[in-house]
Amino acid sequence: MNHLNDLAGKKAAYFTLGCKLNFAETSSLGESLKRAGVRTVEKGEVADICVINTCSVTEVADSKCRQAIHKMVRNHPGAFVVVTGCYAQLRPQEVAGIDGVDLVLGAEEKGQVLDYVAERIALKAEEREALMHDSHAVRTAQIRTFMPSCSCGDRTRYFLKVQDGCDYYCTYCTIPFARGRSRNGSIASMVAQAEEVARKGGKEIVITGVNIGDFGRTTGETFFDLVRALDAVEGIERYRISSIEPNLLTDEIIGYCARSRAFMPHFHIPLQSGSDNVLRLMRRKYDSRLFADKVEKIRELMPDAFIGVDVIVGTRGETGPFFADALRFMQQVDVSQYHVFSYSERRGTKALEIPHCVSPQEKHERSQQVLALSRRKLEAFYERFLGTVRPVLLEHGRRRGIRTGFTDNYIKVEVRSDLDNELVSVRLEGWNKDKTALVGTIV
């Protein structure tokens, strides 16, 4: 029996937590429901279906997921509630026990959300519960499927998922358990999605995934091959690489981006720690010298490039001297901004076997030190370009007569304009009131 017809005319509400990858996947889930006749709920309406896409990178993330689920259940009484994402994959029984949850889908199942919802939405509550608990074994089996996703959200740029999963098994991380082994779609399929973005009028694409430098693991291709193929897509004027491991950011890729048509002078590279001792405890696949070499290569070929860096403070084994080493390295390396995360203990990870725990107070103090360093580096980077003219892609406006956008090298800019999704030349003139962006004038 075809249950898809039962979905026509229903209303759905969506809530996403976590990374850009999750937002891209939620967009794809929403598109699949839309094709079955399900429209997105409008403000003030009560949904028939709720989809919550969860994150589980920290204990705080788990808590936020539970709060979001409770809020959706409360705001949409009687709705069929679906929970998917990393928290659902790692803690399916815990999620299933939350009052009001009707369906829990792990990483292997989320791509079939339409089929699962259509099949089960008409069942009685006790029948749904039996099916949900019977399928837990499926969610903990090996994750093999690559779910293609591309989303726009409420901004101008699109997020193109090119890869999923990770084979690295760093000691602090649950991603391989939550998302499975590294896998990807083909270059041809990624080019086709980029061409579709161009047909829709999109000008900027962010290439996203869990470990995108590992692209090609399942298709025999390489990330460098993908970069070159995407660069040739007409109509896309900007690409940004969301995050790439330093050991996978080859000089070949850096060199190509420096001379490419559309790849921006913008890199996001996870460091995690500037201490080689801590990097070994984390089982990262590089040391601080390799990381510094990559930054130097970028600066040599793209002096104006924005380089964002992820750092974790307070990991198990990070003694005071190790943190001091890390901070010295972070002060010396020529990057633009640090994104700081406090270490969170995750069940099932090898990090729990490492002696020396850092107290919450020490984690906070270390985090504040790195954040202060990041603010100084970011302000210095922005101020380097005061008085210069840079290309800015204006985003859809939220305030009448004011638009925000980003330069090619990822400086946030505010200008007086009513233009949307337009590339313009802007003279950067000074800081805005709260020092979150530079103010500019279109020239």
C-alpha positions as CSV (number, residue, x, y, z in Angstrom):
1,M,0.0,0.0,0.0
2,N,1.3,3.4,-0.9
3,H,1.3,5.6,2.2
4,L,2.9,8.7,0.5
5,N,-0.5,10.0,-0.5
6,D,-1.4,10.3,3.2
7,L,1.2,13.0,3.6
8,A,-0.2,15.4,1.0
9,G,-1.5,18.6,2.7
10,K,0.3,18.1,6.0
11,K,2.6,20.7,7.6
12,A,6.1,20.1,8.9
13,A,8.4,22.0,11.3
14,Y,12.2,21.5,11.3
15,F,14.8,22.2,13.9
16,T,18.6,21.7,13.3
17,L,21.4,21.7,15.8
18,G,25.1,21.5,15.2
19,C,27.3,21.8,12.1
20,K,26.7,23.1,8.5
21,L,26.5,19.5,7.4
22,N,23.4,19.0,9.5
23,F,21.7,22.1,8.0
24,A,22.4,20.9,4.5
25,E,20.9,17.5,5.4
26,T,17.8,19.0,7.0
27,S,17.3,21.0,3.8
28,S,17.4,17.8,1.8
29,L,15.0,16.1,4.2
30,G,12.6,19.0,3.8
31,E,12.8,18.8,0.0
32,S,11.9,15.2,0.1
33,L,8.8,15.9,2.2
34,K,7.9,18.9,0.1
35,R,7.8,16.6,-3.0
36,A,5.3,14.5,-1.2
37,G,3.0,17.5,-0.7
38,V,4.2,18.5,2.8
39,R,4.7,22.2,3.3
40,T,6.8,23.9,5.9
41,V,4.8,25.3,8.8
42,E,4.3,29.0,9.0
43,K,4.7,31.1,12.2
44,G,1.9,30.5,14.6
45,E,0.8,27.2,13.0
46,V,0.9,23.8,14.6
47,A,2.8,21.2,12.6
48,D,1.6,17.7,11.8
49,I,5.2,16.5,11.5
50,C,8.3,17.6,13.4
51,V,11.8,16.8,12.4
52,I,14.7,17.5,14.7
53,N,18.3,16.9,13.4
54,T,20.6,16.6,16.3
55,C,24.3,17.0,17.3
56,S,26.3,15.2,19.8
57,V,29.7,16.8,19.8
58,T,29.6,17.6,23.5
59,E,27.5,16.9,26.6
60,V,26.2,20.4,26.2
61,A,25.1,19.6,22.7
62,D,23.2,16.5,24.0
63,S,21.4,18.7,26.5
64,K,20.4,21.2,23.9
65,C,19.0,18.4,21.7
66,R,16.8,17.2,24.6
67,Q,15.6,20.7,25.2
68,A,14.8,21.2,21.5
69,I,12.9,17.9,21.4
70,H,10.8,18.9,24.4
71,K,10.1,22.3,23.0
72,M,9.0,20.9,19.6
73,V,6.7,18.4,21.4
74,R,5.3,21.2,23.5
75,N,4.8,23.7,20.7
76,H,3.2,21.2,18.3
77,P,0.9,19.0,20.3
78,G,-0.2,15.8,18.5
79,A,2.5,16.1,15.9
80,F,4.5,13.0,14.6
81,V,8.0,13.7,16.0
82,V,11.1,12.4,14.2
83,V,14.5,12.7,15.7
84,T,17.6,12.0,13.6
85,G,21.3,13.1,13.5
86,C,24.3,12.2,15.7
87,Y,22.6,12.2,19.1
88,A,19.9,9.9,17.7
89,Q,22.6,7.6,16.3
90,L,24.7,7.4,19.5
91,R,21.9,7.4,22.0
92,P,18.8,5.9,20.3
93,Q,17.3,4.4,23.4
94,E,17.7,7.6,25.3
95,V,16.0,9.6,22.6
96,A,13.2,7.0,22.2
97,G,12.5,7.4,25.9
98,I,11.7,11.1,25.5
99,D,7.9,11.7,25.8
100,G,6.4,12.5,22.5
101,V,9.1,11.1,20.2
102,D,7.6,8.8,17.6
103,L,10.5,7.9,15.4
104,V,14.3,7.8,15.9
105,L,16.4,7.5,12.7
106,G,20.2,6.9,12.7
107,A,22.7,8.0,10.1
108,E,22.0,5.1,7.8
109,E,18.2,5.7,7.9
110,K,17.9,9.5,7.7
111,G,17.9,9.5,3.9
112,Q,14.7,7.4,3.9
113,V,12.9,9.8,6.3
114,L,10.0,10.2,3.8
115,D,9.4,6.4,3.6
116,Y,9.6,5.9,7.3
117,V,7.2,8.8,8.1
118,A,4.8,7.8,5.4
119,E,4.7,4.2,6.7
120,R,4.3,5.0,10.4
121,I,2.5,8.3,10.7
122,A,-0.9,6.5,10.5
123,L,0.0,3.8,13.0
124,K,-1.3,3.7,16.6
125,A,1.1,4.9,19.3
126,E,1.8,1.4,20.6
127,E,2.5,0.1,17.1
128,R,5.0,3.0,16.5
129,E,6.8,2.2,19.7
130,A,7.2,-1.5,18.9
131,L,8.6,-0.7,15.5
132,M,10.9,1.9,16.9
133,H,12.5,-0.4,19.5
134,D,12.8,-3.2,17.0
135,S,14.9,-1.1,14.6
136,H,17.5,-0.1,17.2
137,A,19.9,-2.8,15.9
138,V,19.7,-1.3,12.4
139,R,20.9,2.0,13.7
140,T,24.0,0.6,15.4
141,A,25.1,-1.4,12.4
142,Q,27.8,-0.2,10.0
143,I,26.8,3.1,8.2
144,R,27.4,2.8,4.5
145,T,25.0,5.1,2.6
146,F,26.0,8.6,1.4
147,M,23.1,11.0,1.5
148,P,23.6,13.9,-1.0
149,S,22.6,17.3,0.4
150,C,22.8,20.9,-0.7
151,S,21.1,23.7,1.1
152,C,20.7,27.5,1.0
153,G,19.0,28.4,4.2
154,D,18.1,32.1,4.6
155,R,21.5,33.4,3.3
156,T,22.9,33.8,-0.2
157,R,25.5,31.0,0.0
158,Y,24.8,27.3,-0.5
159,F,26.3,24.4,1.4
160,L,27.2,21.4,-0.7
161,K,27.9,18.2,1.1
162,V,30.6,16.3,-0.7
163,Q,31.7,13.7,1.9
164,D,30.5,12.1,5.1
165,G,32.0,10.0,7.9
166,C,35.6,9.7,9.1
167,D,38.2,7.0,9.4
168,Y,40.5,8.8,11.8
169,Y,39.2,7.8,15.3
170,C,40.9,10.6,17.2
171,T,40.8,9.8,20.9
172,Y,38.3,12.6,21.9
173,C,35.9,12.2,19.0
174,T,32.6,10.2,18.5
175,I,32.1,11.2,14.9
176,P,33.2,7.8,13.4
177,F,30.5,6.2,15.6
178,A,27.9,8.8,14.8
179,R,28.5,9.2,11.1
180,G,30.3,6.0,10.1
181,R,33.3,5.5,7.8
182,S,34.4,8.0,5.2
183,R,32.4,7.9,2.0
184,N,31.3,10.3,-0.7
185,G,29.3,10.9,-3.9
186,S,31.0,11.1,-7.3
187,I,32.5,14.3,-8.8
188,A,29.9,14.1,-11.6
189,S,27.1,14.3,-9.0
190,M,28.7,17.2,-7.2
191,V,29.2,19.1,-10.4
192,A,25.5,18.5,-11.3
193,Q,24.4,19.9,-7.9
194,A,26.6,22.9,-8.4
195,E,25.1,23.5,-11.8
196,E,21.7,23.3,-10.3
197,V,22.7,26.0,-7.7
198,A,23.9,28.2,-10.6
199,R,20.5,27.7,-12.4
200,K,18.8,28.9,-9.2
201,G,20.9,32.0,-9.2
202,G,23.3,31.0,-6.4
203,K,26.7,32.6,-6.6
204,E,28.6,31.1,-3.6
205,I,29.0,27.5,-2.5
206,V,30.6,26.3,0.7
207,I,32.1,22.7,0.3
208,T,31.2,20.8,3.4
209,G,31.6,17.4,4.9
210,V,33.0,15.6,8.0
211,N,36.5,15.1,6.5
212,I,36.4,16.6,3.1
213,G,40.1,16.2,2.3
214,D,39.4,12.4,2.3
215,F,37.0,12.8,-0.6
216,G,37.2,10.0,-3.1
217,R,37.6,7.2,-0.7
218,T,34.6,5.4,-2.2
219,T,34.9,6.5,-5.8
220,G,38.6,6.4,-6.5
221,E,38.7,10.2,-7.1
222,T,40.5,12.9,-5.1
223,F,39.6,16.2,-3.4
224,F,41.9,18.0,-5.8
225,D,40.1,16.5,-8.7
226,L,36.8,17.8,-7.2
227,V,38.2,21.3,-6.7
228,R,39.2,21.5,-10.3
229,A,35.9,20.2,-11.6
230,L,33.8,22.6,-9.4
231,D,36.0,25.5,-10.4
232,A,34.9,25.0,-14.0
233,V,31.1,25.3,-13.3
234,E,29.8,28.4,-15.0
235,G,27.7,30.7,-12.9
236,I,29.3,29.9,-9.5
237,E,31.5,32.8,-8.7
238,R,32.7,31.8,-5.2
239,Y,33.7,28.5,-3.5
240,R,34.9,28.2,0.1
241,I,36.4,25.1,1.7
242,S,34.6,24.7,5.0
243,S,37.2,22.7,6.9
244,I,40.1,20.5,5.8
245,E,42.6,18.5,7.9
246,P,46.1,20.0,7.7
247,N,47.7,16.7,6.6
248,L,45.2,16.6,3.7
249,L,45.6,20.2,2.6
250,T,48.3,19.5,0.0
251,D,50.5,22.2,-1.6
252,E,48.9,21.2,-4.8
253,I,45.4,22.2,-3.5
254,I,46.8,25.5,-2.0
255,G,48.6,26.4,-5.2
256,Y,45.5,25.7,-7.3
257,C,43.2,27.8,-5.0
258,A,45.7,30.7,-5.3
259,R,45.4,30.8,-9.1
260,S,41.8,29.5,-9.5
261,R,38.9,31.3,-11.0
262,A,36.4,31.0,-8.1
263,F,38.1,29.5,-5.0
264,M,38.4,32.2,-2.4
265,P,41.5,33.1,-0.3
266,H,39.8,31.5,2.8
267,F,40.8,28.3,4.6
268,H,39.5,26.7,7.8
269,I,42.0,24.3,9.3
270,P,41.6,22.3,12.5
271,L,44.6,22.5,14.7
272,Q,43.0,21.2,18.0
273,S,46.2,21.8,20.0
274,G,49.5,23.6,19.4
275,S,51.3,21.1,21.7
276,D,52.8,18.1,20.0
277,N,52.4,16.1,23.2
278,V,48.7,16.8,23.2
279,L,48.4,16.1,19.4
280,R,50.0,12.6,20.1
281,L,47.5,12.0,22.9
282,M,44.7,13.0,20.5
283,R,46.1,10.7,17.8
284,R,46.1,13.5,15.3
285,K,47.8,12.8,12.0
286,Y,50.2,15.8,12.0
287,D,52.4,17.9,14.3
288,S,52.7,21.6,14.9
289,R,55.5,21.9,12.3
290,L,53.3,20.5,9.5
291,F,50.5,22.9,10.5
292,A,52.9,25.9,10.5
293,D,54.2,24.8,7.1
294,K,50.7,24.8,5.7
295,V,50.0,28.3,7.1
296,E,53.3,29.6,5.7
297,K,52.5,28.1,2.2
298,I,49.1,29.9,2.2
299,R,50.7,33.2,3.3
300,E,53.3,32.8,0.6
301,L,50.8,32.4,-2.2
302,M,47.8,34.3,-0.7
303,P,49.0,36.9,1.7
304,D,45.5,38.3,2.2
305,A,43.9,34.9,3.0
306,F,41.6,34.4,6.0
307,I,42.7,31.4,8.0
308,G,40.3,30.2,10.6
309,V,41.4,27.5,13.1
310,D,39.6,25.1,15.5
311,V,41.2,24.5,18.9
312,I,40.2,22.3,21.8
313,V,41.3,23.3,25.3
314,G,41.3,21.2,28.4
315,T,41.6,17.8,26.9
316,R,42.6,14.8,29.0
317,G,46.4,14.9,29.4
318,E,46.7,18.7,28.7
319,T,48.9,19.6,31.6
320,G,49.8,23.2,32.5
321,P,53.1,23.0,30.6
322,F,51.5,21.4,27.6
323,F,48.9,24.2,27.4
324,A,51.7,26.8,27.8
325,D,53.4,25.2,24.8
326,A,50.2,25.2,22.8
327,L,49.5,28.9,23.6
328,R,53.0,29.9,22.5
329,F,52.5,28.2,19.2
330,M,49.1,29.8,18.7
331,Q,50.5,33.2,19.4
332,Q,53.3,32.7,16.8
333,V,51.4,31.2,13.9
334,D,50.0,33.7,11.4
335,V,46.2,32.8,11.4
336,S,43.2,35.1,11.5
337,Q,40.9,33.6,14.1
338,Y,40.6,30.7,16.6
339,H,37.3,28.9,17.2
340,V,37.6,27.6,20.7
341,F,36.0,24.5,22.2
342,S,36.2,23.2,25.7
343,Y,36.9,19.5,25.9
344,S,33.9,17.4,26.8
345,E,34.1,13.8,27.9
346,R,32.3,11.4,25.5
347,R,31.3,7.9,26.4
348,G,33.1,5.2,24.4
349,T,36.1,7.3,23.4
350,K,39.8,6.4,24.0
351,A,40.4,9.8,25.7
352,L,38.8,8.4,28.8
353,E,41.8,6.2,29.3
354,I,44.2,9.1,29.4
355,P,45.3,10.3,32.9
356,H,45.2,13.9,34.1
357,C,41.8,15.6,34.0
358,V,41.6,19.3,33.6
359,S,39.2,21.0,36.0
360,P,36.2,23.0,34.7
361,Q,37.8,26.2,36.1
362,E,41.1,25.5,34.3
363,K,39.2,24.8,31.1
364,H,37.4,28.1,31.4
365,E,40.5,30.0,32.1
366,R,42.4,28.4,29.2
367,S,39.4,29.0,26.9
368,Q,39.4,32.7,27.8
369,Q,43.1,33.1,27.1
370,V,42.7,31.6,23.6
371,L,39.5,33.7,22.9
372,A,41.4,36.9,23.9
373,L,44.2,35.9,21.5
374,S,41.7,35.2,18.8
375,R,40.0,38.6,19.2
376,R,43.4,40.3,18.9
377,K,44.3,38.3,15.8
378,L,40.9,38.9,14.2
379,E,40.9,42.7,14.9
380,A,44.5,43.0,13.5
381,F,43.5,41.0,10.4
382,Y,40.4,43.2,9.7
383,E,42.4,46.5,10.3
384,R,45.0,45.4,7.8
385,F,42.4,46.1,5.1
386,L,40.9,49.4,6.2
387,G,41.0,51.8,3.3
388,T,41.2,49.1,0.7
389,V,38.6,48.0,-1.8
390,R,37.4,44.3,-1.8
391,P,34.7,42.4,-3.6
392,V,31.7,41.7,-1.4
393,L,28.8,39.4,-2.0
394,L,25.7,41.1,-0.5
395,E,23.3,38.7,1.3
396,H,19.6,38.9,1.5
397,G,18.7,41.7,3.8
398,R,17.1,41.6,7.3
399,R,17.2,45.4,7.7
400,R,15.8,47.8,5.2
401,G,18.5,49.7,3.4
402,I,21.3,47.8,5.2
403,R,23.0,44.7,3.8
404,T,25.8,42.5,5.2
405,G,28.2,40.4,3.2
406,F,31.7,39.0,3.1
407,T,34.7,40.0,1.2
408,D,36.6,37.4,-0.8
409,N,38.9,36.9,2.2
410,Y,35.9,36.5,4.6
411,I,35.8,39.9,6.3
412,K,32.2,40.7,7.4
413,V,31.0,44.0,6.0
414,E,27.9,46.2,6.4
415,V,26.9,48.6,3.6
416,R,24.0,50.9,2.8
417,S,22.2,49.1,-0.1
418,D,19.0,47.3,-1.1
419,L,20.8,44.9,-3.4
420,D,20.5,41.1,-2.8
421,N,22.9,38.4,-3.9
422,E,25.0,40.8,-5.8
423,L,28.8,41.1,-6.1
424,V,30.0,44.6,-5.6
425,S,33.2,46.5,-4.9
426,V,33.3,48.0,-1.4
427,R,35.8,50.4,0.2
428,L,36.3,49.3,3.8
429,E,36.2,52.3,6.1
430,G,35.9,51.4,9.7
431,W,34.3,49.3,12.4
432,N,30.5,49.1,13.1
433,K,29.2,50.1,16.6
434,D,29.6,46.7,18.2
435,K,32.9,45.9,16.4
436,T,31.5,42.7,14.7
437,A,32.0,43.9,11.1
438,L,33.6,46.6,9.0
439,V,31.5,49.4,7.5
440,G,31.9,50.0,3.8
441,T,30.8,52.0,0.9
442,I,30.0,50.6,-2.6
443,V,32.3,52.1,-5.2
